[in-house]
């Protein structure tokens, strides 16, 4: 029982939800203190397009049913910069 509760708690802490995917933009709702999880999800999406995620903006913290406080972040998929020699 304790193990199930611990696994559920960890899943909720690292959870994020894709709100919208429109071409090269992706909007993700995430726990306010878990920006890196949203960034990783955006990178995964952008890699399917052969690009990398670039953070555009993060909205203010807000109350949510899933998280104590959540934020919505927007990322744009951009062409990676060429490697410098």
Backbone as JSON, one array per atom type, in Angstrom:
{
  "sequence": "XXXXXXXXXXXXXXXXXXXXXXXXXXXXXXXXXXXXXXXXXXXXXXXXXXXXXXXXXXXXXXXXXXXXXXXXXXXXXXXXXXXXX",
  "N": [[0.83, -1.2, 0.0], [1.88, 1.28, 0.87], [3.9, 1.55, -0.99], [2.47, 1.87, -3.37], [1.2, 4.32, -2.91], [3.45, 5.98, -2.74], [4.51, 5.75, -5.35], [2.4, 6.82, -6.84], [2.38, 9.45, -5.84], [4.9, 10.38, -6.72], [4.5, 10.24, -9.48], [2.51, 12.19, -9.85], [3.89, 14.5, -9.05], [5.76, 14.81, -11.07], [4.23, 15.16, -13.26], [2.85, 16.48, -16.29], [0.83, 18.28, -18.62], [-0.05, 18.32, -21.98], [-1.37, 21.08, -23.43], [-1.86, 22.25, -25.89], [-0.89, 21.61, -29.25], [0.43, 23.03, -31.98], [1.58, 22.84, -34.96], [4.68, 24.14, -34.99], [4.65, 24.99, -32.38], [4.19, 24.32, -28.89], [2.17, 23.99, -26.05], [2.25, 23.66, -22.61], [0.92, 22.54, -19.54], [2.06, 22.56, -16.26], [3.4, 21.55, -13.03], [4.11, 24.29, -10.95], [6.69, 24.43, -9.91], [8.11, 22.68, -11.47], [9.38, 23.16, -13.98], [11.39, 22.07, -15.58], [10.42, 19.56, -16.29], [8.36, 20.1, -18.08], [9.89, 21.33, -20.04], [11.44, 19.17, -20.91], [9.44, 17.52, -22.01], [8.58, 19.17, -24.09], [10.93, 19.26, -25.6], [11.05, 16.57, -26.39], [8.82, 16.45, -28.1], [9.58, 18.34, -30.07], [11.85, 17.12, -31.11], [10.76, 15.15, -32.7], [10.19, 16.59, -34.9], [12.62, 17.19, -35.83], [13.89, 19.28, -34.58], [14.69, 21.63, -31.9], [13.48, 22.5, -28.62], [12.53, 25.78, -27.75], [12.14, 28.01, -25.16], [9.38, 30.13, -24.89], [7.52, 31.6, -23.3], [6.26, 31.73, -19.9], [3.32, 31.5, -18.12], [1.7, 33.18, -15.29], [1.7, 31.73, -11.97], [-0.95, 29.51, -11.01], [-3.9, 28.27, -9.36], [-4.79, 24.82, -9.38], [-6.55, 21.77, -10.15], [-5.1, 19.42, -10.41], [-2.49, 20.02, -9.57], [-0.96, 21.7, -6.78], [-0.1, 24.34, -7.26], [0.06, 25.58, -10.54], [1.61, 26.19, -13.73], [1.55, 27.53, -17.05], [3.4, 26.88, -19.83], [4.9, 27.99, -22.86], [6.42, 26.74, -25.75], [8.58, 26.9, -28.6], [9.42, 25.15, -31.51], [12.55, 25.11, -32.85], [15.09, 25.36, -35.39], [18.08, 23.69, -34.73], [21.07, 25.41, -33.77], [24.01, 25.54, -35.81], [26.9, 23.57, -35.06], [29.67, 25.1, -33.45], [32.97, 25.64, -34.62]],
  "CA": [[0.0, 0.0, 0.0], [2.77, 2.46, 0.94], [4.62, 1.64, -2.25], [1.53, 2.41, -4.35], [1.03, 5.75, -2.6], [4.7, 6.66, -3.1], [4.61, 5.8, -6.81], [1.39, 7.78, -7.29], [2.84, 10.8, -5.49], [5.99, 10.73, -7.63], [3.93, 10.46, -10.81], [1.82, 13.49, -9.85], [4.87, 15.58, -8.95], [6.44, 14.97, -12.34], [3.25, 15.16, -14.36], [2.53, 17.69, -17.04], [-0.22, 18.03, -19.6], [0.02, 19.11, -23.21], [-2.61, 21.82, -23.62], [-2.06, 22.48, -27.32], [0.23, 21.43, -30.18], [0.07, 23.62, -33.27], [2.76, 22.93, -35.82], [5.97, 24.28, -34.32], [4.46, 25.46, -31.01], [3.57, 23.4, -27.94], [1.81, 24.63, -24.79], [2.24, 22.61, -21.6], [0.6, 22.9, -18.16], [2.95, 21.78, -15.39], [3.53, 22.05, -11.66], [4.85, 25.56, -11.04], [8.11, 24.24, -9.58], [8.62, 21.58, -12.29], [9.57, 23.66, -15.34], [12.26, 21.18, -16.34], [9.62, 18.45, -16.82], [7.7, 20.65, -19.26], [10.93, 21.54, -21.05], [11.8, 17.86, -21.46], [8.32, 17.09, -22.87], [8.63, 20.0, -25.3], [12.08, 18.77, -26.38], [10.66, 15.3, -27.02], [7.93, 16.77, -29.23], [10.34, 19.03, -31.11], [12.76, 16.17, -31.74], [10.02, 14.44, -33.76], [10.21, 17.5, -36.05], [14.02, 17.45, -36.16], [14.23, 20.59, -34.03], [14.83, 21.66, -30.44], [12.5, 23.39, -27.99], [12.99, 27.07, -27.23], [11.12, 28.56, -24.27], [8.84, 31.41, -25.33], [7.0, 32.29, -22.12], [5.55, 30.98, -18.87], [2.3, 32.33, -17.49], [1.78, 33.25, -13.83], [1.22, 30.57, -11.21], [-2.38, 29.5, -10.78], [-4.4, 27.09, -8.67], [-5.21, 23.78, -10.31], [-7.03, 20.56, -9.49], [-4.07, 18.39, -10.44], [-1.32, 20.48, -8.83], [-1.24, 22.77, -5.82], [0.02, 25.51, -8.13], [0.54, 25.18, -11.86], [1.93, 27.23, -14.7], [1.44, 27.11, -18.44], [4.58, 27.34, -20.58], [4.83, 27.87, -24.32], [7.71, 26.48, -26.38], [8.59, 26.9, -30.06], [10.43, 24.26, -32.07], [13.44, 25.87, -33.72], [16.19, 24.62, -36.0], [19.26, 23.82, -33.88], [22.19, 26.19, -34.3], [25.12, 24.68, -36.22], [27.99, 23.46, -34.08], [30.79, 26.01, -33.69], [34.26, 24.95, -34.75]],
  "C": [[0.87, 1.26, 0.0], [3.5, 2.66, -0.38], [3.73, 2.25, -3.34], [1.33, 3.9, -4.15], [2.27, 6.53, -3.02], [4.84, 6.8, -4.61], [3.61, 6.8, -7.38], [1.83, 9.21, -7.02], [3.96, 11.26, -6.42], [5.47, 11.01, -9.04], [3.23, 11.82, -10.89], [2.8, 14.65, -9.79], [5.55, 15.84, -10.28], [5.51, 15.09, -13.53], [3.17, 16.52, -15.03], [1.57, 17.31, -18.15], [0.0, 18.92, -20.82], [-1.34, 19.75, -23.42], [-2.91, 21.97, -25.1], [-0.76, 22.22, -28.08], [-0.24, 21.99, -31.51], [1.33, 23.79, -34.09], [4.05, 22.99, -35.01], [5.85, 24.79, -32.89], [3.8, 24.39, -30.16], [3.35, 24.14, -26.63], [1.59, 23.53, -23.77], [1.87, 23.19, -20.24], [1.41, 21.98, -17.26], [2.92, 22.35, -13.99], [4.46, 23.26, -11.7], [6.34, 25.39, -10.75], [8.75, 23.12, -10.4], [8.8, 22.0, -13.75], [10.38, 22.69, -16.19], [11.51, 19.99, -16.93], [8.91, 18.9, -18.1], [8.7, 20.85, -20.39], [11.34, 20.23, -21.71], [10.7, 17.34, -22.39], [8.31, 17.88, -24.17], [9.79, 19.56, -26.19], [11.74, 17.47, -27.1], [9.78, 15.55, -28.24], [8.73, 17.38, -30.38], [11.32, 18.09, -31.82], [12.07, 15.37, -32.83], [9.96, 15.28, -35.03], [11.64, 17.8, -36.5], [14.5, 18.79, -35.65], [14.44, 20.48, -32.53], [13.85, 22.68, -29.88], [13.17, 24.66, -27.49], [11.84, 27.65, -26.41], [10.69, 29.93, -24.77], [8.35, 32.21, -24.14], [6.37, 31.3, -21.15], [4.58, 31.93, -18.21], [2.46, 32.34, -15.98], [1.26, 31.97, -13.18], [-0.28, 30.68, -11.0], [-2.77, 28.24, -10.02], [-4.92, 26.11, -9.69], [-5.72, 22.59, -9.52], [-5.94, 19.52, -9.39], [-2.86, 18.77, -9.59], [-1.75, 21.52, -7.82], [-1.17, 24.1, -6.55], [0.59, 25.04, -9.46], [0.86, 26.42, -12.69], [1.73, 26.65, -16.08], [2.63, 27.73, -19.18], [4.39, 27.07, -22.06], [6.26, 27.69, -24.85], [7.53, 26.51, -27.89], [9.71, 25.96, -30.51], [11.25, 25.03, -33.09], [14.53, 24.96, -34.27], [17.41, 24.8, -35.1], [20.36, 24.63, -34.56], [23.31, 25.24, -34.71], [26.22, 24.69, -35.17], [29.13, 24.4, -34.46], [32.08, 25.22, -33.73], [35.34, 25.69, -34.03]]
}
